Amino acid sequence: MNLTQNRGTTPDERIALPQSPTRPELIQRLRTTPRWDLVVIGGGATGLGVALDAAARGFTVALVEAEDFAKGTSSRATKLVHGGVRYLAQGNVALVHEALRERATLLHNAPHLAQPLAFVMPCHRAWETPFYGIGLKAYQWLAGRRSLGATRLLSASEALAQLPGLQADGLRGGVSYWDAQFDDARLATTLARTAIARGAAVLNHCAAVRLVHEGERVTGVEVQERESGEQFTLHAACVINAAGVWVDAVRELDRRYKRPMVAPSQGVHLVVDRDFLPGAGGHHKALIVPRTRDGRVLFAVPWLGKTLLGTTDTPREDLPAEPTPLAGEIEFILGEAGRYLARAPQRADVRSIWAGLRPLVRHKGDHEDDTKTISREHVVAVSRSGMVTVTGGKWTTYRAMAEDVLARCFKAGLLPARRGGVTEHLPLLGADGPRAVAIAAPPGAHLYGSEAAQLQSLPGADRWLWRDGDGGLSEAMVRFAVRFEMARTLEDVLARRSRLLFLDAREAERLAEPVAAIVGEELGRPIDAAQLSAFRQLAQQYQLRP
Ligand SMILES: Cc1cc2nc3c(=O)[nH]c(=O)nc-3n(C[C@H](O)[C@H](O)[C@H](O)COP(=O)(O)OP(=O)(O)OC[C@H]3O[C@@H](n4cnc5c(N)ncnc54)[C@H](O)[C@@H]3O)c2cc1C
């Protein structure tokens, strides 16, 4: 779908997705539609995937997201679209096979937001190169015709030539293989917009506050639109709880809630400059450490002009919207990165630091104080009241998870069965544009795919608020976020439509005021001082004091 020129009479019309409903129209539809086939709670990867799949099959769908799309875990991933080499080592071939199939599907349906990436694994003992080499060849074979490139065994000098930022001391060899990367938060917004284009009513800043029961059955959701405070009820044949690590809070609203499903585990990332991981000959390559001192996998990934270092796996009991990294996690990542990179990153080098919570599913016998051993697979559960809860899994498999959710709805008799596979060949908005620039390069118009021309036609296309290489953040990107990408707050723009908060938190803090002025202009009302100050505080939380 192409964006057309904005019609622009009132502020609410100006923020509309052309050919799509405005926010007031969406709210009106939610308020007045007597009954939906599905109401989805949660606008992360999981809920948005379900909304798009169901809408593409012709069901009527409403989705509410309490904060913003991907505000939860779905903006805090390592940004890999992967089968999971680690799960292959654990012998979970089915999980890896499914994820590799989904990797190919996503690369095809959203080439502006998900692309292949080469990885180098350094080896320090003689047996490691053949050992990991065989495993990674199996990973390539498992992908079959969907393989992105050959796995190769490398000598030490070849490994260094491929990844000049590697620590040369003690290097005995290496293995190179292919996987893929993406921009998670932009993909989430794109899923929301694609679902809307398919007829779904998808709204951010609107929370599910109560479940509606008729007898023992869940038959609807009471929601609160956060900007006005207005509450109204959405009636549905089927209510899907896709609230990520917060699914248990939604289950507690049901009458038959017994015990929690989720064992949350925190993962932290540090972001440093790109020159800690220079690519050879202009090619971007990632580093994977197969076994850190605590037995985990560590990545250094080139992403949007910077380098991501992570991650950790720390059990956590509380579920804050903005989890804070622990001192031990920071030391661990810096220490491990320092062992494998030629230039060891220091605290002062960190441009942004953020944490996310994995919604790992508890199974009988799992050791909850060791979340590394808890399954990464997803679970779909139908309660006696008929509410469908889906959690766990990975970003990579969001589409397959959505198909499973619909299959369970059919099996439970909540919806009439309709054929699946509809989203397998469904391009997401922007997919049909040129793809000359890598996601590893600084952010730019290329991330907008076929919508880049519309972006560049907005005021301020050449006015850069923040510059990184050939890219950065332009005034037009801020305007596009509010007009066409459903951004409502300063944080929506600076954390998720643009990823500046995740790339360079000091710059995000510095730009808060000028960006707020543009956002206010586009919304037709000023951003108030409280919002500005809350964003500055958040940006400080993403900074690491030396
Ligand atoms: C550190 C880390 C690294 C990861 N790396 C990768 C990776 O590289 N590749 C990969 O494939 N996967 C990765 N994952 C996993 C992946 O990010 C998650 O599986 C996925 O994002 C979960 O999405 P979700 O929609 O289930 O949850 P969320 O994204 O958390 O979405 C749930 C949403 O529900 C909303 N919500 C909660 N309560 C309500 C309510 N009452 N009303 C309305 N809305 C509500 C929340 O605001 C939230 O936005 C990683 C995870 C972590 C933590």
The ligand as a Gaussian input file, in Angstrom:
#p B3LYP/6-31G(d) Opt

LIG

0 1
 C       17.277000      -9.736000      26.047000
 C       16.430000     -10.416000      25.005000
 C       16.970000     -10.714000      23.765000
 C       16.173000     -11.338000      22.798000
 N       16.698000     -11.538000      21.556000
 C       15.954000     -12.115000      20.597000
 C       16.471000     -12.248000      19.288000
 O       17.576000     -11.810000      18.976000
 N       15.675000     -12.856000      18.354000
 C       14.443000     -13.334000      18.662000
 O       13.818000     -13.916000      17.782000
 N       13.904000     -13.185000      19.889000
 C       14.625000     -12.562000      20.854000
 N       14.096000     -12.365000      22.102000
 C       12.730000     -12.822000      22.384000
 C       11.675000     -11.833000      21.884000
 O       12.085000     -10.511000      22.060000
 C       10.374000     -12.084000      22.630000
 O       10.041000     -13.435000      22.555000
 C        9.209000     -11.280000      22.068000
 O        9.561000      -9.932000      21.899000
 C        8.008000     -11.388000      23.012000
 O        6.957000     -10.639000      22.462000
 P        5.545000     -10.542000      23.176000
 O        4.639000      -9.845000      22.253000
 O        5.138000     -11.887000      23.661000
 O        5.824000      -9.661000      24.480000
 P        5.948000      -8.059000      24.585000
 O        6.769000      -7.498000      23.500000
 O        6.386000      -7.746000      25.973000
 O        4.470000      -7.556000      24.346000
 C        3.465000      -7.636000      25.319000
 C        2.737000      -6.315000      25.309000
 O        1.555000      -6.429000      26.092000
 C        1.292000      -5.145000      26.610000
 N        0.346000      -5.289000      27.718000
 C        0.566000      -5.810000      28.943000
 N       -0.555000      -5.744000      29.689000
 C       -1.502000      -5.179000      28.904000
 C       -2.858000      -4.819000      29.114000
 N       -3.475000      -5.041000      30.284000
 N       -3.550000      -4.232000      28.096000
 C       -2.946000      -4.001000      26.904000
 N       -1.661000      -4.299000      26.674000
 C       -0.944000      -4.885000      27.659000
 C        2.668000      -4.637000      27.030000
 O        2.682000      -3.227000      27.134000
 C        3.538000      -5.161000      25.907000
 O        3.785000      -4.199000      24.908000
 C       14.846000     -11.702000      23.088000
 C       14.304000     -11.397000      24.342000
 C       15.086000     -10.737000      25.285000
 C       14.504000     -10.363000      26.601000

